[in-house]
Amino acid sequence: MGSFDDLLAANADFAKDFDLTGFDGIAHAGVAIVTCMDSRIDPLRTVGLKPGDAKILRNPGGRVDDLTLDALVISVHMLNVSRIMVVPHTRCAVASNAEPVLRERLDSATGQDTSWLTLPVTDGQDAALAADVQRVKAHPLIPDTVSVGGFLYDVDSGLLTPKV
């Protein structure tokens, strides 16, 4: 486990003052945020929330795929979510590179053919965001009472821009 020693030491320090015990697992602010796995994004702080306030769903590109939709249905019906934010970001590798470019980079990095791997690339980030928001709104198990919005997070300024 030597590769993780620094992280385990940091966790031991974290646990000394751990004050997040007793949470019930629901989203107390009624929010779910779908965003990218990019480490430049701090989803809770971005919108002034704290642990326990929201459900955070992350994947490459912040896309609404089948698994994300399943998680949103569970969040709406079991975890107090009434507002869903779909939040891709600026300078995103999957949004700013064509699939052949990403595929070539991945093939080179792995030394293997990765044509079987799904890459969540888009032909246009705004169009993809609009389609993802519509996909959530159209889901038969997401009621019309749930607010769904699409926003673009700027990794250089920290600002969210409403898009859809």
N, C-alpha and C positions, 0 to 999 in steps of 0.2 A: 504494500500500500504506500510505499515511499513517494510515489508520484502525487499523492493526495495529502501528504503531511501538512503542508502549509494551509490547505483548506480545512483540514480537521482541527488544526490549532486555532484557526480563526473561528471555527464553529464552537469550540470549547469556550472561547472568549464571549461569543454571542450568547451562548446558553447561560453564562453566569448571571446576566442581567435580563434573561428572557422574560418578556412581559406580554406575550401574545397568547398565553394559555387561556383556555376557556371559550375560545371562539366556537360558534355553532356551525360555521361553514356556509351560511347564507351571505348574499351580497347586501350588506346593510344600506348602501347607497342605491341599491337597485340597478347597478350598472354591470354590463359585460363589455369588455374591450377585446376586440380581435385585432392583433397587431403582429408585426414582424418579429422574428427572433433576434433581430439586430441588437447588439449590446449597447448601442447609443440611446436606446429608448427605455425610459423608466415610466411605464404606463400609469402607475398610481400617482406619482408626483406630478406627472404631466398635467393632470386634471385636478390636482389638489385633494386626492384621496389618500387613504391610509390602509394598511392591512385590515382585511375584514369587510371593506367597503365594496369590492368589485370582484368579479370573476375575470381572469386574464387568460386569453387563449392566444398562443403564439405559434407561428409557423413561418417558413420562408415566404416573404412577400406580404404577410398579413392577409392572406387570401381566405375566402370562405369556401372551403372544400367540404366534402361529405362529413368527415369526422367533426369539423368545426360546427357544421349545422346540427349534428347530433348533440354536441355539447351545449349549443345555444338552446335547443329544445329543453334539455334537462335543466339548464340554468333558469329559463323562463318559468317552467312548471314546478320546479322543486327548490330553487335557490334564490327566489325573490327578485329576479331580474325583470325590470320593466323598461330598461333603456339599453340599446345595443349600439356601440360605436365600432365602426370598421375603420381602422387607422393604418394605412400603409405610410411609407415615408419617402422623403427625398433621398436621392443618391443611393437607391436600393439596387443591389446587384441583379436581382431577378427582374426588376422592372426596367432597368436601363441597359440590359444586354439581350441580344437576340438569342433564341435557343441554340442555334449552331455554335455561337461563341461560348456560351456557358458549357455546352456539351463538350466542346473541344478542350476547354480548360479542365473540366472534370475528368475527361478521358486521360489527359496528360498527367493530372495529379494522381490518379489512381493506377495508371498504367493498364487500364482495362476499357473495354467497350461498355459505356453506360447508357446505351440507347434504350434499354429497358426501364431506366429510372425516370420517374415523372418529375419534370422540372416546372415549377409554377410561374413560367415566364408570361409576359403580357405583350400585346402589340401596342398598348397604350395604357398608362397607369390610370388616367381618369376614366376611361371606358371600362377597364377592369373593375375599378372601384364602384362605378355605377351598376355594373352587372352583379357584383357581390352583394351590394345593398339590396338590389331587387330580388336576388335569390333568397335572402333572409326574409324580406317582406312577403314573398310569394309562398313561403313554406306553409303547408297546411296546418302545422302544429305551432306556428308562431302567430298568436292572435293580433288583430289590428290594434289592440290597445297598447301594444309594445312599440315604443318609439325606436326607429332605426335610422342612423345617420352615418354618412361617410365623410371622413376628414383626412386631410393630408398633414402629416407631422413633418416639420422642417428640422432636420437633424443639426442644422447650423444655427438656428435661432431659438429652437424650442417651441415655436408657435404651431398651433393647429389651425388649419384653414378649412372651414366647412366647404364641402364639395357637392354632396348629395343629401 
